[in-house]
Amino acid sequence: MIKTFSDDQIKAVKEIGFGGLLSLKVKRTATDMLSWLVDCFDHGSCMFTIDGKKDFVVTEFDVYDVFCLPCKTSKKVEEISRCANVINPDYDLKVKWRSHFGLMGENDQIPLGFLESKIPLLVDGGEEFRQLFIMHAFSSFLAPTSNRTVDLRIVKCLVDVNQIRIYNWSKYVLDRLCEAVKSYKEGNIEWFCGCVLMLEIIYFHRLRFRNVVLNSTIPLIQHWTDVDIRDRIRNEKLSKGFGCGILEFDTYPVSEKLQFEDGQVVCNQFKEAPVNQTSGKESVVYEGVRSNVKGVIQFELPASSMSNEEIRSIAIDEVYEKFLLMKRDLEVVSNFYMNELKVLFQTRKSNDASTSTPPMSQTDLFFMNPRVHEIVDEIVSLVNWSSNKDMKVLDAVVQELVDYCISDYHGFDLNEVLVSFGKPFEITRNEFLSLGAPAIAISSVIIDCWAMLLNENQKSSAHGPQKLYFGVSQSAFLLKVANTDSNTQDIDKLFDIWSRWLFIPCNDFDIANVELIFVPILLNEHFFLIVVNLKEEKLQFIDNMSYDTKYMSEVEKFSDVLSDMLSTFLDQRLPQSNDSVKNMIEYTLESPSVSTRRTLRAQIAATLVLSDMNIVRDEVLEKLSEFRLIRSQVAKDVFDGIKKKTKQ
C-alpha cells in the first residue's frame, strides 16, 4: 500500500510523525522465532533476557530507533473507554466510525479491507487519509488485531489530526507489546497481537551475531527485507540456538543520545541508507564543521583518520573499539580547535610585523584579554592530557587480564587460583580484588608473590642480584622485636624468615652484591616500605600517605630496630662484611615523595599472572578468551555495583 502513495500522501504521513514507516520493506512477519522472542521478553519490566549474562531493557527509544514514531512527549495516548455501550462515554465516537463505513450494528467490527480500499483513493493526503492511515498502521502492524479488523481504541487521539504528532506513540506501541506478551503467556489469546517484527529488529541490532556490525542509522526498519530476516534466522539456527553473539551496550538505543523536539529528533543526524545498501554496513556520514541546529556540532574526519568501520575491523572487543573511537574523536576535535588557534596567532603576528599602526583589530583585542590567556592554558592542558602516554601504557591484553582478575562479578569464583608459585604462594581472585580497592590493604600473599618474582628477575641481571625483596611475614616479628624487651626468640624467628627468603627453591639468592633491600611492613592494616640503601648508606621510608610527628617517631623506631637486626643478619652471612653493613645502625631516614600509582597496581596483577613462574597461567589465559565475550556486560555490572555501594 505504501508503494502506491502519492506525493501528498507521503507528505501527510511525514507531517503526522509517522514518516519512518515509509521505509518499511518487510512484507510479512517471520514467525520462526516468535515463541523464543516472547519467552525472552518480560512484559512487567520490559527486560529482554537472552541468558543469565546477556540482557537489556527495551524502552520507547528502542521503538523510535525502529520506526521513528513520535517519542519523548508528555502527551500520553488516551484510549477510548472499553466499558459496556450503555454507559460508555465514547460510544458515539465508535458509532460515528462504524457508520462512516456503512455499519449500523452497535458491535459491528470494521474490516481492515474497508480501509485498504479507501486509503488509495484519498490521494490529497487530507484529514480522513491521516486518520485512516494511523488506524490501519496500528490495526495491521504496530498493534495488530487477530481477526484483521480495525481497533478503535485510538480514535480519540485522531479527532484533531494536527495533534497526532504530539502524542507519545513510541511508548504506546511498547505498552501494547507488553499487553500482548502478557495475554499470550497467560493463554488468553491464541494469536500474538503485538509487533513481533519490532522486537525482532531490536534483538537483531542488539546482538552482534558473527561479529557483524549492523547499520545503526535510524529508522532501523530501512535496513531489513524479508530475505535479510530469513537469512539471519537461518544462520542463527545453524548455531547452538538463538542468542549466540556479543551484546551491544554502547550503540543502542541510538535515539536515547539525541535531542528531541515535538516528538522527533531535532535534525536527522544520520544519513538515510542508500536503497541498494546491504544490511551490516555503516552509512553514518560526517559532514560540515559546525551545525546551526541547537545542541549539535559536526566535524569532518581528516583523510588520515580511521573510519568507524576501520576501527571496528581492528578492535578485539567492544571496550577496545569504544576506546579507539573516543581517541579518534578527541584527536579530531583537538586538532580542529588547535588549527583555529593557529590562525588567530598567525593573524596577530602579521599585524605585529606591520610597519604601520593600524586601528586595534578585534583579534588583538581578543588576545589582550587576560582571561583569554587563562583559557588558552586550559585548552593546552586538556590537549596534553589527551596525549598523555600514561593513559595508554597498558596494552589491550593486559587491560583484559586486569579486568578478568580484579573483578567481583557475581558470575566468577572468588576462590579461583589465578597465580600459583607453589604453595603457600598462591593468589585467588578474592585476594586480587585488594589491588582494585585502594582503600584497603593489599593482600599479603600478593606482596609475597611480587617479591618472589622480583627476586627471580634479579638473578638474571648481568651483574648479579643487586636488589633483595622480602615478603610480608617478617613484618610481624620485626614489630615484636621493636615493642618487647625479652625478644631472643622473636629475633631467631625473624632471622629464620629472612634466611628462607634467601633460599626459597626458585630463588637461591646470592646477596654478595646487593645494594638495595626492600622491607615491607604492615602496621594498623596499612603497608609502608623501608628501603635499606647500602650503597648510599641511608634508609628510605616510602608511603603514599602523610603522617603526624607522633606516627613518624614510631616509624623511626622500627627503622632503628631494622638497621640493628639486618646489620647483624648480613654480617653473619656475608663472607667479607663491608663497612656499609657495619655502619647501618647510623643510617639516616628520609622520605621521598610518592604519588598514587593505580596503573602500577594493574601492571602488578597482569605481570604476576603472565609470569613463567605461574603454574596456572595457561588455564587463566584459556578462561580469558571466554571472558572477552562477556567483558562489556561484566564491566557494566561491576560499575553498577560500585555506584550502588557509593550510594549506600
C-alpha positions as CSV (number, residue, x, y, z in Angstrom):
1,M,0.0,0.0,0.0
2,I,2.8,2.4,0.9
3,K,4.4,1.9,-2.6
4,T,1.3,3.4,-4.2
5,F,1.2,6.6,-2.1
6,S,1.0,9.9,-4.0
7,D,3.4,12.7,-3.1
8,D,0.7,14.4,-1.0
9,Q,0.1,11.2,0.9
10,I,3.8,10.7,1.6
11,K,4.0,14.3,2.8
12,A,0.9,13.8,5.1
13,V,2.4,10.7,6.7
14,K,5.6,12.6,7.5
15,E,3.7,15.6,8.8
16,I,1.9,13.4,11.4
17,G,5.2,12.0,12.6
18,F,4.9,8.5,11.0
19,G,7.4,9.0,8.1
20,G,9.6,6.2,9.4
21,L,7.0,3.7,8.3
22,L,7.6,4.7,4.7
23,S,11.0,2.9,4.9
24,L,9.3,-0.4,5.6
25,K,10.3,-3.1,3.1
26,V,9.3,-6.2,5.0
27,K,6.0,-7.7,3.7
28,R,5.4,-10.5,6.1
29,T,6.2,-11.4,9.8
30,A,8.5,-14.3,10.2
31,T,7.1,-16.5,13.0
32,D,10.1,-18.9,13.2
33,M,11.5,-17.2,16.3
34,L,8.2,-15.7,17.7
35,S,7.9,-18.0,20.7
36,W,11.6,-17.6,21.6
37,L,11.3,-13.8,21.4
38,V,8.2,-13.7,23.6
39,D,9.8,-16.1,26.1
40,C,12.8,-13.8,26.4
41,F,10.7,-10.6,26.9
42,D,9.3,-9.8,30.4
43,H,6.2,-7.7,30.0
44,G,6.4,-6.3,33.5
45,S,10.0,-5.0,33.5
46,C,10.4,-4.7,29.6
47,M,13.6,-6.7,30.2
48,F,14.8,-8.8,27.3
49,T,16.9,-11.7,28.7
50,I,18.9,-13.8,26.3
51,D,20.6,-15.8,29.1
52,G,21.9,-15.1,32.6
53,K,24.8,-12.9,31.2
54,K,23.1,-11.0,28.4
55,D,20.1,-8.8,28.9
56,F,18.8,-5.3,28.2
57,V,15.7,-3.2,28.8
58,V,13.5,-2.3,25.9
59,T,12.4,1.4,26.1
60,E,10.4,3.8,24.0
61,F,13.7,4.9,22.5
62,D,14.2,1.4,21.0
63,V,10.7,1.8,19.4
64,Y,11.8,5.1,18.0
65,D,15.0,3.6,16.7
66,V,13.0,1.0,14.7
67,F,10.1,3.2,13.4
68,C,10.9,6.9,14.3
69,L,7.3,7.3,15.7
70,P,6.7,10.4,17.9
71,C,8.6,9.9,21.1
72,K,9.6,11.6,24.3
73,T,6.5,13.7,24.5
74,S,4.4,14.4,27.6
75,K,1.1,13.7,25.8
76,K,0.0,10.1,26.6
77,V,-2.1,8.3,24.1
78,E,-5.6,8.1,25.5
79,E,-7.7,5.1,24.6
80,I,-11.5,5.3,24.4
81,S,-13.4,3.6,27.2
82,R,-13.9,-0.1,26.8
83,C,-16.9,-0.4,29.1
84,A,-20.4,-1.5,28.1
85,N,-22.0,0.6,25.3
86,V,-24.9,1.8,27.5
87,I,-22.5,3.5,29.9
88,N,-19.6,4.2,27.5
89,P,-18.8,7.9,27.3
90,D,-17.1,7.3,23.9
91,Y,-19.9,5.2,22.4
92,D,-20.9,8.0,20.0
93,L,-17.3,8.1,18.6
94,K,-17.4,4.4,17.9
95,V,-20.8,4.7,16.2
96,K,-19.5,7.5,14.1
97,W,-16.7,5.5,12.7
98,R,-18.9,2.4,12.1
99,S,-21.5,4.4,10.2
100,H,-18.7,6.0,8.2
101,F,-18.2,2.6,6.6
102,G,-22.0,1.8,6.5
103,L,-22.0,-0.4,9.5
104,M,-25.1,0.0,11.7
105,G,-24.8,-2.7,14.4
106,E,-23.6,-1.5,17.8
107,N,-21.0,-4.2,17.9
108,D,-20.1,-4.4,14.2
109,Q,-16.4,-4.5,13.5
110,I,-14.7,-2.6,10.7
111,P,-12.8,-5.0,8.4
112,L,-9.3,-3.8,7.5
113,G,-10.2,-4.4,3.9
114,F,-12.5,-1.4,4.0
115,L,-9.6,0.9,4.9
116,E,-7.3,-0.7,2.3
117,S,-9.9,0.0,-0.4
118,K,-10.4,3.6,0.6
119,I,-6.9,4.8,1.6
120,P,-5.5,4.7,-2.0
121,L,-8.4,6.9,-3.2
122,L,-7.5,9.7,-0.7
123,V,-4.6,11.0,-2.9
124,D,-4.8,14.5,-1.4
125,G,-3.5,13.3,1.9
126,G,-6.1,15.2,3.8
127,E,-7.7,14.7,7.2
128,E,-9.5,11.4,6.5
129,F,-6.4,9.9,4.9
130,R,-4.3,10.7,8.0
131,Q,-6.9,9.2,10.4
132,L,-7.3,6.1,8.3
133,F,-3.6,5.6,7.9
134,I,-3.0,5.6,11.6
135,M,-5.9,3.3,12.2
136,H,-4.6,0.9,9.6
137,A,-0.9,1.1,10.8
138,F,-1.9,0.1,14.3
139,S,-4.6,-2.5,13.5
140,S,-2.5,-4.3,10.9
141,F,1.1,-3.8,12.1
142,L,2.0,-1.8,15.2
143,A,-0.6,-3.5,17.4
144,P,-2.3,-6.0,15.1
145,T,-5.7,-7.4,15.8
146,S,-6.1,-11.2,15.5
147,N,-9.1,-11.0,13.0
148,R,-8.0,-8.2,10.6
149,T,-10.5,-5.7,11.9
150,V,-10.0,-2.1,13.0
151,D,-9.1,-1.5,16.6
152,L,-10.9,1.7,17.5
153,R,-9.1,2.2,20.8
154,I,-7.0,5.1,19.5
155,V,-9.6,7.1,17.6
156,K,-9.9,9.6,20.4
157,C,-6.4,10.8,19.5
158,L,-7.3,11.2,15.8
159,V,-10.1,13.7,16.2
160,D,-7.7,16.6,15.7
161,V,-5.2,15.4,13.0
162,N,-3.0,18.4,13.8
163,Q,-2.4,17.0,17.3
164,I,-1.5,13.4,16.2
165,R,2.3,14.1,16.2
166,I,2.3,15.4,19.8
167,Y,1.3,12.0,21.3
168,N,4.0,9.6,22.5
169,W,3.2,6.8,20.1
170,S,6.5,5.1,20.7
171,K,5.6,4.4,24.3
172,Y,2.1,3.4,23.3
173,V,3.5,0.7,20.9
174,L,5.7,-0.6,23.6
175,D,2.8,-0.7,26.1
176,R,0.7,-2.6,23.6
177,L,3.6,-5.1,23.0
178,C,3.7,-5.7,26.8
179,E,0.0,-6.2,26.9
180,A,0.2,-8.7,24.0
181,V,3.0,-10.7,25.6
182,K,1.1,-10.8,28.9
183,S,-2.1,-12.1,27.2
184,Y,-0.1,-14.6,25.1
185,K,1.8,-16.0,28.0
186,E,-1.3,-16.3,30.2
187,G,-3.1,-18.2,27.4
188,N,-5.8,-15.6,27.0
189,I,-5.2,-15.4,23.2
190,E,-4.1,-17.9,20.6
191,W,-2.7,-15.3,18.2
192,F,0.0,-13.0,19.2
193,C,-1.2,-9.4,18.8
194,G,2.0,-7.4,19.4
195,C,4.5,-6.0,16.9
196,V,6.8,-9.0,16.9
197,L,8.8,-7.5,13.9
198,M,9.8,-4.6,16.2
199,L,11.0,-6.9,18.9
200,E,12.9,-9.0,16.3
201,I,14.7,-6.0,14.8
202,I,15.6,-4.7,18.3
203,Y,17.1,-8.1,19.1
204,F,19.0,-8.3,15.8
205,H,20.7,-5.0,16.3
206,R,21.4,-5.5,20.0
207,L,23.2,-8.8,19.4
208,R,26.3,-8.7,17.2
209,F,25.9,-12.1,15.5
210,R,29.1,-13.5,13.9
211,N,30.7,-10.2,15.0
212,V,28.9,-8.3,12.1
213,V,28.3,-4.7,13.0
214,L,24.8,-3.7,11.6
215,N,23.9,-0.4,10.2
216,S,22.7,1.8,13.1
217,T,21.1,4.6,11.1
218,I,17.5,5.1,12.0
219,P,14.8,4.1,11.3
220,L,16.3,0.6,11.6
221,I,13.5,-1.0,9.6
222,Q,15.0,0.6,6.4
223,H,17.8,-2.0,6.6
224,W,15.7,-5.1,6.6
225,T,13.8,-7.1,3.9
226,D,12.1,-10.4,4.1
227,V,15.2,-12.1,2.6
228,D,17.5,-10.4,5.2
229,I,15.4,-11.6,8.1
230,R,15.0,-15.1,6.7
231,D,18.8,-15.3,6.2
232,R,19.5,-14.0,9.8
233,I,17.1,-16.5,11.3
234,R,18.5,-19.4,9.2
235,N,22.1,-18.6,10.3
236,E,21.2,-18.3,13.9
237,K,19.5,-21.7,13.7
238,L,22.8,-23.1,12.5
239,S,24.5,-22.1,15.8
240,K,23.6,-23.8,19.1
241,G,20.4,-21.7,19.3
242,F,19.1,-18.2,19.2
243,G,21.1,-15.7,21.3
244,C,24.6,-16.6,20.3
245,G,26.6,-13.4,19.9
246,I,28.0,-10.3,21.6
247,L,25.6,-7.9,23.2
248,E,25.9,-4.3,22.1
249,F,25.7,-1.9,25.0
250,D,27.1,1.4,23.6
251,T,25.3,1.9,20.3
252,Y,21.6,1.3,21.2
253,P,19.2,2.8,21.7
254,V,20.6,5.3,19.2
255,S,17.9,7.9,19.8
256,E,18.4,8.0,23.6
257,K,21.6,10.1,22.9
258,L,19.8,12.5,20.5
259,Q,17.9,15.7,21.1
260,F,14.1,15.7,20.6
261,E,11.6,18.4,19.8
262,D,7.9,17.9,19.2
263,G,8.3,14.1,19.3
264,Q,11.0,13.8,16.8
265,V,14.8,14.1,16.7
266,V,15.7,17.8,16.2
267,C,17.6,17.0,13.0
268,N,18.4,13.8,11.2
269,Q,22.0,13.4,12.4
270,F,22.2,10.3,10.3
271,K,22.1,9.9,6.6
272,E,19.4,7.5,5.3
273,A,20.9,4.4,3.9
274,P,21.0,4.2,0.1
275,V,18.3,2.0,-1.4
276,N,20.9,-0.6,-2.7
277,Q,22.8,-0.7,0.6
278,T,23.0,-4.1,2.2
279,S,22.5,-4.6,5.9
280,G,25.5,-4.9,8.1
281,K,27.3,-1.9,6.5
282,E,27.9,1.5,8.1
283,S,26.4,4.6,6.5
284,V,27.0,7.3,9.0
285,V,28.3,10.4,7.2
286,Y,30.2,13.1,9.0
287,E,29.8,16.4,7.1
288,G,30.1,20.1,7.7
289,V,32.1,21.5,10.6
290,R,29.5,23.3,12.8
291,S,25.8,22.8,12.7
292,N,23.3,25.6,13.1
293,V,21.0,23.1,14.9
294,K,20.9,23.7,18.6
295,G,22.9,21.1,20.5
296,V,24.7,19.7,17.5
297,I,28.4,20.0,16.5
298,Q,29.7,18.1,13.5
299,F,33.3,17.6,12.2
300,E,34.7,16.4,9.0
301,L,37.1,13.4,9.5
302,P,40.6,14.2,8.1
303,A,41.8,11.8,5.5
304,S,44.4,10.4,7.9
305,S,41.6,9.4,10.5
306,M,40.2,5.9,10.6
307,S,36.6,5.4,9.8
308,N,34.2,3.7,12.2
309,E,34.3,0.6,10.0
310,E,38.1,0.5,10.0
311,I,38.2,0.8,13.8
312,R,35.7,-2.0,14.2
313,S,37.7,-4.2,11.9
314,I,40.8,-4.0,14.2
315,A,39.1,-3.8,17.6
316,I,39.4,-7.0,19.6
317,D,36.3,-6.3,21.6
318,E,33.6,-3.7,22.3
319,V,35.6,-2.0,25.0
320,Y,38.7,-1.6,22.8
321,E,36.5,-0.4,19.9
322,K,35.0,2.3,22.2
323,F,38.4,3.4,23.3
324,L,39.7,3.8,19.7
325,L,36.5,5.7,18.7
326,M,37.0,8.1,21.6
327,K,40.7,8.5,20.9
328,R,39.9,9.3,17.2
329,D,37.2,11.7,18.0
330,L,39.2,13.5,20.7
331,E,42.1,14.0,18.2
332,V,39.7,15.3,15.6
333,V,38.1,17.9,17.9
334,S,41.5,18.9,19.4
335,N,43.2,19.3,16.0
336,F,40.3,21.4,14.7
337,Y,40.4,23.9,17.5
338,M,44.2,24.0,17.6
339,N,44.1,24.9,13.9
340,E,41.7,27.8,14.7
341,L,44.1,29.0,17.4
342,K,47.0,28.9,14.9
343,V,45.0,31.0,12.5
344,L,44.4,33.6,15.3
345,F,48.1,33.6,16.3
346,Q,49.2,34.0,12.7
347,T,46.8,36.9,12.2
348,R,48.2,38.5,15.3
349,K,51.8,38.0,14.2
350,S,51.1,39.5,10.8
351,N,49.6,42.6,12.5
352,D,52.6,42.8,14.8
353,A,55.0,42.7,11.8
354,S,53.3,45.6,10.0
355,T,55.3,48.8,9.9
356,S,52.2,51.0,10.0
357,T,50.0,51.4,13.1
358,P,46.5,50.2,12.0
359,P,43.5,50.5,14.3
360,M,43.3,47.8,17.0
361,S,41.8,44.8,15.4
362,Q,39.2,42.5,17.1
363,T,41.8,39.8,17.1
364,D,44.3,41.9,19.0
365,L,41.7,43.0,21.5
366,F,40.8,39.3,21.9
367,F,44.4,38.3,22.7
368,M,45.0,41.3,25.0
369,N,42.3,40.0,27.4
370,P,44.0,38.3,30.3
371,R,41.1,35.8,30.6
372,V,41.9,34.6,27.1
373,H,45.4,33.6,28.2
374,E,43.9,31.6,31.0
375,I,41.5,29.8,28.6
376,V,44.4,29.0,26.2
377,D,46.3,27.5,29.1
378,E,43.3,25.3,30.0
379,I,43.0,24.2,26.3
380,V,46.7,23.3,26.2
381,S,46.3,21.3,29.5
382,L,43.4,19.4,28.0
383,V,45.3,18.6,24.8
384,N,48.3,17.4,26.9
385,W,46.0,15.2,28.9
386,S,44.6,13.6,25.8
387,S,48.0,12.6,24.6
388,N,49.4,11.5,27.9
389,K,51.3,8.3,27.4
390,D,50.4,7.1,30.9
391,M,46.8,6.7,29.7
392,K,48.0,4.3,27.0
393,V,50.6,2.4,28.9
394,L,48.6,-0.8,29.3
395,D,48.1,-2.7,26.1
396,A,44.8,-4.4,25.2
397,V,45.6,-7.9,26.5
398,V,46.9,-6.5,29.9
399,Q,43.7,-4.5,30.2
400,E,41.6,-7.6,29.6
401,L,43.6,-9.6,32.0
402,V,43.3,-6.9,34.7
403,D,39.5,-6.7,34.2
404,Y,39.3,-10.5,34.5
405,C,41.4,-10.8,37.6
406,I,40.3,-7.7,39.6
407,S,36.5,-8.1,39.2
408,D,34.0,-9.1,41.8
409,Y,31.5,-10.0,39.1
410,H,28.9,-12.4,40.6
411,G,29.5,-15.0,38.0
412,F,33.1,-15.5,39.0
413,D,34.5,-17.9,41.6
414,L,36.2,-15.8,44.2
415,N,38.3,-18.8,45.3
416,E,39.7,-19.5,41.8
417,V,43.5,-19.6,41.9
418,L,44.9,-17.1,39.4
419,V,48.6,-17.2,40.4
420,S,50.5,-20.2,41.8
421,F,54.2,-20.2,42.5
422,G,53.7,-23.3,44.6
423,K,52.1,-23.4,48.0
424,P,51.8,-21.3,50.1
425,F,52.4,-18.7,47.4
426,E,49.0,-18.7,45.6
427,I,46.7,-15.8,44.8
428,T,43.0,-16.2,44.5
429,R,40.6,-13.9,42.8
430,N,39.3,-12.7,46.2
431,E,42.9,-11.7,47.1
432,F,43.4,-10.0,43.8
433,L,40.4,-7.7,44.5
434,S,42.5,-5.8,47.0
435,L,44.6,-4.4,44.1
436,G,41.5,-2.8,42.8
437,A,40.4,-1.3,46.1
438,P,42.9,1.5,47.2
439,A,41.0,2.0,50.5
440,I,42.0,-1.5,51.9
441,A,45.3,-3.2,52.5
442,I,46.7,-5.2,49.6
443,S,46.6,-8.9,50.4
444,S,49.9,-10.1,51.9
445,V,50.2,-13.0,49.5
446,I,50.3,-10.6,46.6
447,I,53.3,-8.8,48.1
448,D,55.0,-12.2,48.8
449,C,54.5,-13.4,45.2
450,W,55.6,-10.0,43.9
451,A,58.8,-10.1,46.0
452,M,59.5,-13.7,44.7
453,L,59.1,-12.6,41.1
454,L,61.3,-9.5,41.6
455,N,64.0,-11.6,43.2
456,E,63.8,-14.2,40.4
457,N,64.3,-11.3,37.9
458,Q,67.3,-10.1,39.8
459,K,69.0,-13.4,39.4
460,S,69.1,-12.9,35.6
461,S,70.7,-9.4,36.0
462,A,74.0,-9.1,34.1
463,H,75.9,-8.0,37.2
464,G,74.2,-10.5,39.6
465,P,71.4,-9.6,42.1
466,Q,71.7,-6.0,43.3
467,K,68.2,-5.8,45.0
468,L,66.7,-8.0,47.6
469,Y,63.0,-8.1,48.3
470,F,61.5,-9.5,51.5
471,G,57.9,-10.7,51.9
472,V,55.4,-9.7,54.5
473,S,55.7,-12.5,57.1
474,Q,58.8,-11.0,58.6
475,S,56.9,-7.8,59.4
476,A,55.1,-9.2,62.5
477,F,58.3,-10.4,64.1
478,L,60.1,-7.2,63.4
479,L,57.3,-5.3,65.1
480,K,57.5,-7.7,68.1
481,V,61.2,-7.1,68.4
482,A,60.7,-3.4,68.3
483,N,58.0,-3.5,71.0
484,T,59.3,-6.1,73.5
485,D,62.3,-6.3,75.8
486,S,62.8,-10.1,76.0
487,N,62.9,-10.9,72.3
488,T,65.5,-13.6,71.7
489,Q,63.0,-16.0,70.3
490,D,61.4,-13.3,68.1
491,I,64.9,-12.4,66.7
492,D,65.6,-16.0,65.9
493,K,62.2,-16.3,64.1
494,L,62.9,-13.0,62.2
495,F,66.3,-14.3,61.1
496,D,64.8,-17.6,60.1
497,I,62.2,-15.9,57.9
498,W,64.9,-13.7,56.3
499,S,67.0,-16.8,55.6
500,R,64.1,-18.6,54.0
501,W,63.7,-15.6,51.6
502,L,67.3,-16.1,50.5
503,F,66.9,-19.8,49.9
504,I,63.4,-20.3,48.6
505,P,63.8,-23.0,45.9
506,C,63.0,-20.7,43.0
507,N,65.5,-18.0,44.2
508,D,68.6,-19.4,46.0
509,F,69.6,-15.7,46.3
510,D,73.3,-14.5,46.3
511,I,73.5,-11.4,48.5
512,A,77.1,-10.6,47.9
513,N,76.5,-7.6,45.6
514,V,73.1,-6.4,47.0
515,E,72.8,-2.6,47.2
516,L,69.1,-2.2,48.0
517,I,67.0,-4.2,50.4
518,F,63.2,-3.8,50.3
519,V,61.4,-4.5,53.6
520,P,57.5,-4.2,53.6
521,I,55.9,-3.5,57.0
522,L,52.2,-3.9,57.9
523,L,51.1,-1.5,60.6
524,N,47.5,-1.0,61.6
525,E,46.1,-2.5,58.3
526,H,48.4,-0.3,56.2
527,F,51.6,-1.1,54.4
528,F,54.6,1.1,54.1
529,L,58.1,0.2,52.8
530,I,61.5,0.8,54.2
531,V,64.4,0.5,51.7
532,V,67.8,-0.1,53.0
533,N,70.2,1.6,50.7
534,L,73.6,0.0,51.3
535,K,75.3,2.0,48.5
536,E,74.3,5.5,49.8
537,E,74.1,4.4,53.4
538,K,70.6,5.6,54.2
539,L,67.1,4.3,54.9
540,Q,64.2,5.4,52.7
541,F,60.7,5.4,54.1
542,I,58.2,5.1,51.2
543,D,54.4,5.6,51.7
544,N,51.6,7.3,49.8
545,M,50.1,8.8,53.0
546,S,51.2,11.8,55.2
547,Y,51.6,11.4,58.9
548,D,52.0,13.5,62.0
549,T,55.1,13.7,64.1
550,K,53.9,11.0,66.6
551,Y,53.4,8.4,63.9
552,M,56.8,9.2,62.3
553,S,58.5,8.7,65.6
554,E,57.1,5.1,65.6
555,V,58.4,4.6,62.0
556,E,61.9,5.8,63.1
557,K,61.8,3.3,66.0
558,F,61.1,0.5,63.6
559,S,63.8,1.7,61.2
560,D,66.4,1.7,64.1
561,V,65.5,-1.9,65.0
562,L,65.5,-2.9,61.4
563,S,69.0,-1.4,60.9
564,D,70.3,-3.2,64.0
565,M,68.8,-6.6,63.1
566,L,69.6,-6.5,59.4
567,S,73.2,-5.4,60.1
568,T,73.7,-8.5,62.4
569,F,71.9,-10.8,59.9
570,L,74.0,-9.7,56.9
571,D,77.3,-9.7,58.9
572,Q,76.7,-13.3,59.8
573,R,76.1,-14.4,56.2
574,L,78.5,-12.3,54.1
575,P,81.9,-13.9,53.6
576,Q,83.5,-10.5,54.0
577,S,81.3,-7.9,55.7
578,N,81.9,-4.4,54.4
579,D,81.7,-1.0,56.2
580,S,78.2,-0.2,54.8
581,V,76.8,-3.2,56.6
582,K,78.6,-2.4,59.9
583,N,77.5,1.3,59.8
584,M,73.9,0.5,59.1
585,I,72.8,1.5,62.6
586,E,73.9,5.0,61.8
587,Y,71.9,5.3,58.6
588,T,69.6,8.4,58.4
589,L,65.9,8.1,57.5
590,E,64.5,10.1,54.6
591,S,61.0,10.2,53.0
592,P,61.0,10.6,49.2
593,S,57.7,11.9,47.7
594,V,55.4,9.2,46.3
595,S,52.3,9.6,44.1
596,T,49.4,7.2,43.8
597,R,50.2,4.5,41.2
598,R,46.9,3.0,40.0
599,T,48.4,1.9,36.7
600,L,51.2,0.0,38.6
601,R,48.6,-2.0,40.5
602,A,47.2,-3.1,37.2
603,Q,50.6,-4.0,35.9
604,I,51.4,-6.0,39.0
605,A,48.3,-8.1,38.6
606,A,49.0,-8.8,34.9
607,T,52.7,-9.4,35.4
608,L,52.0,-12.0,38.2
609,V,49.5,-13.9,36.0
610,L,51.7,-13.8,32.9
611,S,54.9,-14.8,34.7
612,D,56.7,-18.0,33.7
613,M,56.7,-18.9,37.3
614,N,52.9,-19.1,37.4
615,I,51.9,-22.7,37.3
616,V,48.2,-22.0,36.3
617,R,49.0,-19.3,33.7
618,D,47.7,-21.4,30.7
619,E,44.4,-22.2,32.4
620,V,43.8,-18.5,33.2
621,L,44.6,-17.4,29.7
622,E,42.2,-20.0,28.3
623,K,39.5,-18.6,30.5
624,L,40.4,-15.1,29.4
625,S,39.4,-15.9,25.8
626,E,35.9,-16.9,27.1
627,F,35.8,-13.7,29.3
628,R,36.2,-11.5,26.2
629,L,32.7,-12.4,25.1
630,I,31.1,-11.1,28.3
631,R,33.6,-8.4,29.2
632,S,31.4,-5.4,28.5
633,Q,28.5,-6.9,30.4
634,V,30.8,-7.6,33.4
635,A,32.1,-4.0,33.2
636,K,28.5,-2.7,33.3
637,D,27.5,-5.0,36.3
638,V,30.6,-4.1,38.3
639,F,30.2,-0.4,37.6
640,D,26.5,-0.6,38.7
641,G,27.7,-2.3,41.8
642,I,30.2,0.4,42.6
643,K,27.5,3.1,42.1
644,K,25.2,1.2,44.5
645,K,27.9,0.8,47.1
646,T,28.8,4.5,46.7
647,K,25.2,5.5,47.2
648,Q,24.9,3.3,50.3
